[in-house]
Amino acid sequence: MSRPKGLTLPSGLHGHAYALAWAPSSADAETLSVRDRSAGQHTVIGTVTVERDGPDVVVTFDVTADGWSLTKTHLYVGADAPTKAAPGRFPYQRSLDHTTQDIYRVPAPAGCFHVAAHADAKFLEGYTDPNLDEVIAALPATATMRLKHHGGDSYFDTTITDGELLDGLYDGFCVDAGRSIRPGRDYTVEVYSSYDPSFATLDLVDRPENMDLVNWVINQDFTALGYTYGDIQKAIWTLIDDKHTGGGLGSYSQARVDEIVAMALIAGVGFVPGCDQQIAIVLRPVGVTGETTGQITIAQVTFVQLEVECMPIYRGETAWGFGDNPFRTGWGWSLEVGSCGVIGPAPTLVEQPAPTTVKRKGKSKK
């Protein structure tokens, strides 16, 4: 058996090399690691294994280090060792969508042969800040709303249709107890962001200056802390509605309501939703003439629904198999296997999983 090798990533624009390395096993394997060329050091970020299965050779790229993913792999398998670092000319290659595993099954040459494994790797450095202007621009002017009372962990289950990117099922709360509305009925609604600069002039709620506090409340997951949807709804009314009662709230405690309000008045001032948080979208039911016909409600809508999620920021690097045969031209190596060493049994192959895209998730009830 050949001795274990390492698959290292050369430097990109940042002067570092990141690599998959061959890991010791009953088959030939390399590690995927990150290498600083000036210091001659590398950090392992995964493995590449090479195993014989009948007439085929199976090569598996696996990323195990947090934050790393693959966007392209290149593979060479041949009787002669490659002499140049030219992965774009390798016979096997595949584009990926930030996956952590890639498996090739290709014909194996007879006798001793050579494998060169290369990967384009990405490291997730963080996310962009959410842009509320993009949220406002993405909202439809109108949509169709249907309510179900109550929503379990919210005052309403709010279903939106005919709202383009807004379509879906969301947690909803009432912000205007002075008007009535019928659950199970379709309403045409006007759609507004609670962070629209003109929101205060729209006469949608009694105290629009407190919508930052409401947005803070709906992002605290109070039901997981033992509060009820009634506690949350009564607190929202207390913050922004001048007239409200305890009707329709189910089980609630005025003491718990007061706790939520007190916390919002301290922690919620100036609140702006961040990544993975939610923004209150106000839905005003309208008649043919545009007059208000029912209660005004808010539906908690995630940035993901509106396609304004915080976008990932990646640093790109490139990986080479850190073997014992360096290329004559360029940076990289190949691994010698076959009759030069014992090839272990093939792995149990399963269907390749769908690409794992790194991105943030919201709380839509879909």
MIDRENBA-372163 format. One record per residue (C-alpha): residue number from 1; residue in one letter; x, y, z. Coordinates in pm, 1 decimal. Layout:
<pt NUM, a, <X, Y, Z>>
...
//
This chain:
<pt 1, m, <0.0, 0.0, 0.0>>
<pt 2, s, <120.9, 353.4, -78.4>>
<pt 3, r, <192.3, 572.1, 217.9>>
<pt 4, p, <-76.9, 833.7, 305.3>>
<pt 5, k, <-55.4, 1151.2, 101.5>>
<pt 6, g, <-205.0, 1501.3, 140.0>>
<pt 7, l, <-422.4, 1707.3, -92.9>>
<pt 8, t, <-333.0, 2073.1, -44.7>>
<pt 9, l, <-489.1, 2389.4, -180.3>>
<pt 10, p, <-255.9, 2645.6, -338.9>>
<pt 11, s, <-278.5, 3013.4, -273.9>>
<pt 12, g, <-540.1, 3224.9, -441.8>>
<pt 13, l, <-542.7, 3600.1, -400.6>>
<pt 14, h, <-480.9, 3561.6, -29.2>>
<pt 15, g, <-145.6, 3381.4, -32.9>>
<pt 16, h, <-275.8, 3061.7, 126.6>>
<pt 17, a, <-319.3, 2710.3, -6.9>>
<pt 18, y, <-613.7, 2498.7, 102.2>>
<pt 19, a, <-620.7, 2126.4, 41.6>>
<pt 20, l, <-792.0, 1787.9, 59.8>>
<pt 21, a, <-547.2, 1533.3, 202.2>>
<pt 22, w, <-530.0, 1156.7, 166.0>>
<pt 23, a, <-640.9, 999.0, 493.1>>
<pt 24, p, <-496.3, 663.8, 609.1>>
<pt 25, s, <-734.3, 370.3, 545.8>>
<pt 26, s, <-735.5, 26.2, 385.2>>
<pt 27, a, <-738.7, 211.6, 53.5>>
<pt 28, d, <-518.7, 493.5, -69.9>>
<pt 29, a, <-641.9, 824.0, 66.6>>
<pt 30, e, <-536.6, 1186.6, 86.9>>
<pt 31, t, <-630.3, 1478.5, 312.4>>
<pt 32, l, <-779.9, 1804.2, 192.6>>
<pt 33, s, <-584.0, 2080.3, 362.6>>
<pt 34, v, <-498.2, 2448.4, 356.7>>
<pt 35, r, <-131.1, 2529.9, 306.0>>
<pt 36, d, <72.0, 2848.7, 352.2>>
<pt 37, r, <334.2, 2817.2, 78.4>>
<pt 38, s, <576.5, 3057.9, 243.5>>
<pt 39, a, <571.7, 2857.4, 567.8>>
<pt 40, g, <529.1, 2511.8, 414.7>>
<pt 41, q, <233.8, 2434.5, 644.2>>
<pt 42, h, <-122.0, 2324.4, 573.6>>
<pt 43, t, <-455.3, 2280.1, 752.8>>
<pt 44, v, <-669.7, 1976.5, 673.9>>
<pt 45, i, <-1024.1, 2055.3, 558.3>>
<pt 46, g, <-1132.3, 1708.6, 440.2>>
<pt 47, t, <-1033.1, 1386.5, 263.6>>
<pt 48, v, <-1007.3, 1227.8, -79.0>>
<pt 49, t, <-1014.2, 847.9, -103.8>>
<pt 50, v, <-922.2, 628.4, -402.2>>
<pt 51, e, <-1058.0, 272.0, -408.6>>
<pt 52, r, <-1085.7, -6.7, -668.4>>
<pt 53, d, <-1427.0, -160.0, -740.4>>
<pt 54, g, <-1391.4, -427.4, -1008.5>>
<pt 55, p, <-1289.9, -258.7, -1333.6>>
<pt 56, d, <-1352.6, 88.6, -1188.7>>
<pt 57, v, <-1178.3, 327.7, -954.6>>
<pt 58, v, <-1391.4, 526.3, -711.1>>
<pt 59, v, <-1261.5, 866.8, -600.6>>
<pt 60, t, <-1446.9, 1046.8, -320.7>>
<pt 61, f, <-1394.2, 1408.9, -218.3>>
<pt 62, d, <-1517.2, 1478.1, 136.1>>
<pt 63, v, <-1504.0, 1816.9, 312.8>>
<pt 64, t, <-1513.2, 1788.5, 691.1>>
<pt 65, a, <-1389.4, 2128.1, 813.3>>
<pt 66, d, <-1650.1, 2385.4, 916.2>>
<pt 67, g, <-1716.3, 2665.7, 669.9>>
<pt 68, w, <-1565.9, 2493.7, 364.1>>
<pt 69, s, <-1745.6, 2369.0, 51.0>>
<pt 70, l, <-1665.6, 2262.7, -305.8>>
<pt 71, t, <-1774.8, 2442.9, -621.8>>
<pt 72, k, <-1579.3, 2237.1, -877.0>>
<pt 73, t, <-1369.4, 1921.0, -885.9>>
<pt 74, h, <-1119.8, 1798.8, -1148.6>>
<pt 75, l, <-992.8, 1441.7, -1166.5>>
<pt 76, y, <-718.1, 1270.5, -1363.1>>
<pt 77, v, <-686.5, 891.6, -1373.9>>
<pt 78, g, <-431.9, 747.5, -1617.6>>
<pt 79, a, <-141.8, 510.6, -1673.8>>
<pt 80, d, <104.6, 799.2, -1704.2>>
<pt 81, a, <160.8, 1060.1, -1435.3>>
<pt 82, p, <49.8, 1412.4, -1537.6>>
<pt 83, t, <336.9, 1657.6, -1564.1>>
<pt 84, k, <151.9, 1990.5, -1558.3>>
<pt 85, a, <-81.9, 2160.5, -1313.6>>
<pt 86, a, <-360.9, 2195.5, -1571.0>>
<pt 87, p, <-684.9, 2073.3, -1406.7>>
<pt 88, g, <-895.8, 2233.7, -1676.7>>
<pt 89, r, <-759.5, 1968.0, -1916.9>>
<pt 90, f, <-832.8, 1673.0, -1686.7>>
<pt 91, p, <-1078.0, 1424.6, -1842.1>>
<pt 92, y, <-1321.9, 1427.8, -1548.7>>
<pt 93, q, <-1465.1, 1745.4, -1395.8>>
<pt 94, r, <-1786.4, 1862.9, -1239.9>>
<pt 95, s, <-1936.6, 2196.0, -1126.2>>
<pt 96, l, <-2097.1, 2192.0, -780.2>>
<pt 97, d, <-2318.1, 2418.9, -572.2>>
<pt 98, h, <-2124.5, 2440.8, -244.5>>
<pt 99, t, <-2138.3, 2069.6, -168.8>>
<pt 100, t, <-1929.7, 1889.3, 90.5>>
<pt 101, q, <-1895.9, 1562.3, -103.6>>
<pt 102, d, <-1832.0, 1458.1, -462.6>>
<pt 103, i, <-1790.9, 1099.1, -590.0>>
<pt 104, y, <-1644.6, 982.8, -921.9>>
<pt 105, r, <-1660.9, 629.5, -1061.5>>
<pt 106, v, <-1437.3, 594.1, -1368.2>>
<pt 107, p, <-1263.7, 309.0, -1556.3>>
<pt 108, a, <-935.0, 207.0, -1394.2>>
<pt 109, p, <-625.4, 150.8, -1612.5>>
<pt 110, a, <-460.9, -190.5, -1586.2>>
<pt 111, g, <-173.7, -224.5, -1344.4>>
<pt 112, c, <-10.4, 73.9, -1180.9>>
<pt 113, f, <-184.2, 407.4, -1250.0>>
<pt 114, h, <-186.0, 767.6, -1133.9>>
<pt 115, v, <-452.7, 990.5, -982.7>>
<pt 116, a, <-449.3, 1370.2, -958.0>>
<pt 117, a, <-731.9, 1537.0, -764.9>>
<pt 118, h, <-802.9, 1910.1, -775.8>>
<pt 119, a, <-1086.7, 2113.4, -624.7>>
<pt 120, d, <-1211.5, 2471.0, -621.0>>
<pt 121, a, <-1291.7, 2527.8, -254.2>>
<pt 122, k, <-1479.9, 2812.7, -87.6>>
<pt 123, f, <-1459.5, 2931.6, 271.1>>
<pt 124, l, <-1765.6, 3105.7, 418.1>>
<pt 125, e, <-1636.3, 3426.5, 576.7>>
<pt 126, g, <-1972.5, 3575.0, 672.5>>
<pt 127, y, <-2287.2, 3731.8, 535.5>>
<pt 128, t, <-2387.7, 4066.3, 393.3>>
<pt 129, d, <-2610.0, 4290.9, 603.6>>
<pt 130, p, <-2981.0, 4285.0, 515.2>>
<pt 131, n, <-3100.7, 4574.0, 300.8>>
<pt 132, l, <-3445.5, 4696.5, 408.7>>
<pt 133, d, <-3472.7, 4911.4, 96.0>>
<pt 134, e, <-3459.7, 4587.2, -104.7>>
<pt 135, v, <-3736.5, 4443.8, 116.5>>
<pt 136, i, <-3959.3, 4741.0, 39.2>>
<pt 137, a, <-3883.1, 4725.1, -333.8>>
<pt 138, a, <-3957.3, 4349.3, -347.0>>
<pt 139, l, <-4303.1, 4371.9, -190.8>>
<pt 140, p, <-4609.4, 4346.2, -415.2>>
<pt 141, a, <-4855.1, 4635.6, -402.1>>
<pt 142, t, <-5146.7, 4402.3, -328.9>>
<pt 143, a, <-5215.1, 4038.9, -244.8>>
<pt 144, t, <-5492.9, 3807.6, -127.1>>
<pt 145, m, <-5508.7, 3723.2, 242.7>>
<pt 146, r, <-5697.0, 3454.0, 432.0>>
<pt 147, l, <-5682.5, 3419.8, 811.7>>
<pt 148, k, <-5728.9, 3132.8, 1051.9>>
<pt 149, h, <-5778.7, 3213.3, 1421.4>>
<pt 150, h, <-5585.4, 3124.3, 1619.7>>
<pt 151, g, <-5249.5, 3017.2, 1477.3>>
<pt 152, g, <-5116.2, 2808.6, 1766.6>>
<pt 153, d, <-4811.8, 3020.9, 1844.1>>
<pt 154, s, <-4964.8, 3332.0, 1684.4>>
<pt 155, y, <-5297.6, 3515.8, 1683.7>>
<pt 156, f, <-5359.5, 3420.9, 1320.2>>
<pt 157, d, <-5230.8, 3178.7, 1062.6>>
<pt 158, t, <-5205.2, 3412.2, 763.9>>
<pt 159, t, <-5208.9, 3265.7, 412.8>>
<pt 160, i, <-5094.8, 3495.9, 130.9>>
<pt 161, t, <-5170.6, 3425.1, -236.1>>
<pt 162, d, <-5147.1, 3638.9, -549.1>>
<pt 163, g, <-4855.9, 3811.7, -378.4>>
<pt 164, e, <-4572.6, 3683.6, -595.5>>
<pt 165, l, <-4266.6, 3633.3, -371.4>>
<pt 166, l, <-4482.3, 3693.8, -63.3>>
<pt 167, d, <-4699.8, 3384.1, -119.6>>
<pt 168, g, <-4693.8, 3146.2, 176.1>>
<pt 169, l, <-4821.1, 3068.5, 525.6>>
<pt 170, y, <-4705.2, 3294.7, 808.8>>
<pt 171, d, <-4758.2, 3375.4, 1174.1>>
<pt 172, g, <-4989.9, 3675.7, 1196.5>>
<pt 173, f, <-5098.6, 3923.1, 1460.4>>
<pt 174, c, <-5364.5, 4195.3, 1479.4>>
<pt 175, v, <-5258.3, 4557.8, 1508.9>>
<pt 176, d, <-5604.7, 4716.7, 1501.1>>
<pt 177, a, <-5854.9, 4571.0, 1745.8>>
<pt 178, g, <-6105.7, 4846.8, 1669.0>>
<pt 179, r, <-6220.3, 4677.1, 1346.6>>
<pt 180, s, <-6347.0, 4325.9, 1280.5>>
<pt 181, i, <-6242.4, 4065.5, 1024.1>>
<pt 182, r, <-6375.2, 3723.0, 929.0>>
<pt 183, p, <-6135.2, 3427.4, 933.7>>
<pt 184, g, <-6171.6, 3189.8, 638.8>>
<pt 185, r, <-6257.2, 3470.2, 398.6>>
<pt 186, d, <-6039.3, 3598.7, 115.5>>
<pt 187, y, <-5945.9, 3966.3, 139.1>>
<pt 188, t, <-5764.5, 4179.8, -112.1>>
<pt 189, v, <-5499.3, 4362.5, 86.7>>
<pt 190, e, <-5252.1, 4641.9, 33.1>>
<pt 191, v, <-4901.6, 4545.5, 138.6>>
<pt 192, y, <-4665.9, 4771.2, 336.9>>
<pt 193, s, <-4329.6, 4727.8, 503.2>>
<pt 194, s, <-4326.1, 4844.5, 863.0>>
<pt 195, y, <-3987.9, 5005.6, 781.5>>
<pt 196, d, <-4116.7, 5202.0, 481.8>>
<pt 197, p, <-4011.7, 5567.8, 534.0>>
<pt 198, s, <-4371.4, 5673.6, 464.9>>
<pt 199, f, <-4523.7, 5421.6, 707.1>>
<pt 200, a, <-4607.2, 5679.3, 975.1>>
<pt 201, t, <-4817.8, 5880.6, 727.3>>
<pt 202, l, <-5034.6, 5586.5, 617.8>>
<pt 203, d, <-5263.5, 5582.8, 924.0>>
<pt 204, l, <-5235.0, 5206.6, 958.6>>
<pt 205, v, <-5175.7, 5190.1, 1335.4>>
<pt 206, d, <-5236.0, 5431.0, 1620.8>>
<pt 207, r, <-4871.1, 5456.0, 1727.1>>
<pt 208, p, <-4648.4, 5388.0, 1425.2>>
<pt 209, e, <-4343.5, 5515.3, 1613.9>>
<pt 210, n, <-4352.6, 5191.2, 1815.2>>
<pt 211, m, <-4327.1, 4952.9, 1519.4>>
<pt 212, d, <-3958.5, 4899.3, 1600.0>>
<pt 213, l, <-4074.1, 4758.5, 1935.6>>
<pt 214, v, <-4325.1, 4528.2, 1763.1>>
<pt 215, n, <-4055.3, 4401.9, 1526.9>>
<pt 216, w, <-3835.2, 4328.9, 1827.6>>
<pt 217, v, <-4118.1, 4133.7, 1995.3>>
<pt 218, i, <-4188.5, 3906.0, 1695.8>>
<pt 219, n, <-3818.0, 3814.5, 1677.0>>
<pt 220, q, <-3785.1, 3691.2, 2037.6>>
<pt 221, d, <-3957.6, 3349.1, 2007.6>>
<pt 222, f, <-4151.7, 3417.9, 2325.0>>
<pt 223, t, <-4367.0, 3103.9, 2292.1>>
<pt 224, a, <-4050.8, 2893.8, 2338.5>>
<pt 225, l, <-3998.1, 3078.5, 2667.1>>
<pt 226, g, <-4340.7, 2984.5, 2805.1>>
<pt 227, y, <-4545.3, 3283.6, 2685.9>>
<pt 228, t, <-4870.7, 3231.0, 2493.6>>
<pt 229, y, <-4986.8, 3380.6, 2166.1>>
<pt 230, g, <-5238.0, 3576.0, 2377.6>>
<pt 231, d, <-4955.5, 3728.8, 2583.3>>
<pt 232, i, <-4777.3, 3835.8, 2264.1>>
<pt 233, q, <-5091.5, 3974.6, 2096.7>>
<pt 234, k, <-5193.4, 4175.9, 2404.3>>
<pt 235, a, <-4839.7, 4315.8, 2429.6>>
<pt 236, i, <-4851.1, 4422.4, 2062.9>>
<pt 237, w, <-5184.5, 4595.8, 2118.0>>
<pt 238, t, <-5045.6, 4767.8, 2426.3>>
<pt 239, l, <-4751.6, 4905.0, 2226.0>>
<pt 240, i, <-4934.7, 5035.8, 1918.5>>
<pt 241, d, <-5315.2, 5026.3, 1959.1>>
<pt 242, d, <-5508.8, 5281.5, 2166.3>>
<pt 243, k, <-5820.3, 5065.7, 2207.4>>
<pt 244, h, <-5809.7, 4696.1, 2280.5>>
<pt 245, t, <-5961.9, 4429.4, 2505.3>>
<pt 246, g, <-5878.5, 4074.6, 2605.7>>
<pt 247, g, <-6125.1, 3918.0, 2363.4>>
<pt 248, g, <-6007.0, 3625.9, 2150.6>>
<pt 249, l, <-5673.7, 3595.5, 2327.3>>
<pt 250, g, <-5724.6, 3252.1, 2477.3>>
<pt 251, s, <-5497.8, 3194.2, 2774.3>>
<pt 252, y, <-5297.4, 3502.6, 2869.1>>
<pt 253, s, <-5158.4, 3667.3, 3179.9>>
<pt 254, q, <-5145.9, 4041.8, 3229.4>>
<pt 255, a, <-4827.4, 3994.3, 3429.6>>
<pt 256, r, <-4660.4, 3820.9, 3133.1>>
<pt 257, v, <-4794.2, 4089.1, 2898.5>>
<pt 258, d, <-4637.2, 4356.1, 3117.6>>
<pt 259, e, <-4305.7, 4167.2, 3110.3>>
<pt 260, i, <-4299.7, 4163.1, 2729.1>>
<pt 261, v, <-4387.8, 4532.3, 2707.9>>
<pt 262, a, <-4122.1, 4626.2, 2963.7>>
<pt 263, m, <-3854.3, 4427.5, 2778.8>>
<pt 264, a, <-3954.8, 4581.5, 2444.6>>
<pt 265, l, <-3935.8, 4935.7, 2582.6>>
<pt 266, i, <-3575.7, 4867.5, 2691.7>>
<pt 267, a, <-3432.4, 4636.0, 2425.8>>
<pt 268, g, <-3650.8, 4713.5, 2125.6>>
<pt 269, v, <-3585.7, 5083.3, 2075.2>>
<pt 270, g, <-3440.1, 5135.4, 1728.4>>
<pt 271, f, <-3453.7, 4762.6, 1648.8>>
<pt 272, v, <-3377.9, 4664.5, 1288.9>>
<pt 273, p, <-3404.6, 4297.4, 1180.6>>
<pt 274, g, <-3076.3, 4126.3, 1097.9>>
<pt 275, c, <-2987.5, 3801.6, 923.9>>
<pt 276, d, <-3234.5, 3518.2, 990.3>>
<pt 277, q, <-3473.8, 3760.8, 1155.9>>
<pt 278, q, <-3822.0, 3866.0, 1057.1>>
<pt 279, i, <-3987.0, 4188.6, 950.2>>
<pt 280, a, <-4349.6, 4285.5, 1012.3>>
<pt 281, i, <-4537.3, 4333.9, 685.8>>
<pt 282, v, <-4865.6, 4522.3, 734.5>>
<pt 283, l, <-5164.8, 4401.4, 532.8>>
<pt 284, r, <-5460.8, 4640.7, 495.0>>
<pt 285, p, <-5786.5, 4487.7, 366.1>>
<pt 286, v, <-5942.9, 4716.5, 103.5>>
<pt 287, g, <-6272.1, 4739.4, -79.5>>
<pt 288, v, <-6332.5, 4827.0, -443.0>>
<pt 289, t, <-6291.4, 5196.1, -365.2>>
<pt 290, g, <-5980.5, 5138.7, -154.9>>
<pt 291, e, <-6158.8, 5198.4, 177.2>>
<pt 292, t, <-6058.4, 4991.6, 479.0>>
<pt 293, t, <-6306.0, 4706.1, 522.9>>
<pt 294, g, <-6162.0, 4512.8, 815.0>>
<pt 295, q, <-5904.1, 4469.3, 1081.7>>
<pt 296, i, <-5544.7, 4553.0, 991.0>>
<pt 297, t, <-5310.3, 4260.5, 1051.1>>
<pt 298, i, <-4939.4, 4197.9, 1038.5>>
<pt 299, a, <-4786.8, 3882.4, 900.7>>
<pt 300, q, <-4437.3, 3787.5, 1000.7>>
<pt 301, v, <-4242.7, 3753.1, 675.4>>
<pt 302, t, <-3887.0, 3630.2, 649.0>>
<pt 303, f, <-3618.5, 3787.1, 433.9>>
<pt 304, v, <-3585.2, 3455.9, 252.5>>
<pt 305, q, <-3944.1, 3472.0, 133.6>>
<pt 306, l, <-3871.8, 3811.1, -19.6>>
<pt 307, e, <-3540.5, 3700.0, -167.5>>
<pt 308, v, <-3348.8, 3953.5, 32.6>>
<pt 309, e, <-3173.9, 3705.9, 258.0>>
<pt 310, c, <-2827.6, 3793.2, 381.0>>
<pt 311, m, <-2599.8, 3674.6, 102.8>>
<pt 312, p, <-2297.1, 3458.6, 192.2>>
<pt 313, i, <-1946.4, 3600.6, 146.1>>
<pt 314, y, <-1694.6, 3340.5, 26.0>>
<pt 315, r, <-1318.5, 3332.9, -11.0>>
<pt 316, g, <-1213.6, 3112.4, -301.0>>
<pt 317, e, <-912.8, 2879.6, -291.7>>
<pt 318, t, <-788.3, 2588.3, -502.2>>
<pt 319, a, <-690.5, 2237.5, -387.2>>
<pt 320, w, <-442.1, 1979.2, -514.9>>
<pt 321, g, <-375.3, 1624.2, -416.3>>
<pt 322, f, <-64.0, 1637.5, -198.8>>
<pt 323, g, <101.3, 1318.7, -328.5>>
<pt 324, d, <459.1, 1197.9, -377.7>>
<pt 325, n, <484.6, 1294.4, -747.5>>
<pt 326, p, <508.0, 1674.0, -788.9>>
<pt 327, f, <426.7, 1822.1, -1127.6>>
<pt 328, r, <718.4, 1936.4, -1340.2>>
<pt 329, t, <529.6, 2252.8, -1431.9>>
<pt 330, g, <309.3, 2435.5, -1182.8>>
<pt 331, w, <212.0, 2361.9, -824.1>>
<pt 332, g, <51.1, 2026.5, -736.9>>
<pt 333, w, <99.1, 1650.4, -716.2>>
<pt 334, s, <-32.8, 1317.3, -834.2>>
<pt 335, l, <-76.9, 992.3, -641.2>>
<pt 336, e, <60.4, 659.2, -765.0>>
<pt 337, v, <-168.6, 358.2, -705.7>>
<pt 338, g, <-246.2, 18.3, -855.9>>
<pt 339, s, <6.7, -262.1, -873.6>>
<pt 340, c, <251.6, -28.4, -692.7>>
<pt 341, g, <51.1, -95.4, -375.7>>
<pt 342, v, <-247.2, -288.9, -243.4>>
<pt 343, i, <-585.0, -133.2, -317.1>>
<pt 344, g, <-837.7, -191.2, -43.9>>
<pt 345, p, <-1203.7, -293.6, -82.3>>
<pt 346, a, <-1446.0, -51.3, -244.6>>
<pt 347, p, <-1668.6, 161.0, -22.4>>
<pt 348, t, <-2041.1, 109.2, 1.3>>
<pt 349, l, <-2165.4, 360.4, -252.1>>
<pt 350, v, <-2493.1, 543.1, -200.9>>
<pt 351, e, <-2681.7, 783.9, -418.7>>
<pt 352, q, <-2500.1, 1116.6, -421.9>>
<pt 353, p, <-2689.8, 1366.1, -203.3>>
<pt 354, a, <-2833.5, 1684.8, -345.8>>
<pt 355, p, <-2600.2, 1987.2, -326.3>>
<pt 356, t, <-2589.8, 2151.2, 14.1>>
<pt 357, t, <-2625.4, 2525.8, -50.5>>
<pt 358, v, <-2507.1, 2755.8, 229.7>>
<pt 359, k, <-2760.6, 3003.3, 294.8>>
<pt 360, r, <-2973.2, 3136.3, 568.6>>
<pt 361, k, <-3326.7, 3001.7, 655.2>>
<pt 362, g, <-3637.5, 3182.5, 774.0>>
<pt 363, k, <-3946.4, 3083.0, 965.2>>
<pt 364, s, <-4220.7, 3054.1, 705.5>>
<pt 365, k, <-4476.8, 2792.1, 807.1>>
<pt 366, k, <-4465.4, 2631.7, 458.0>>
//
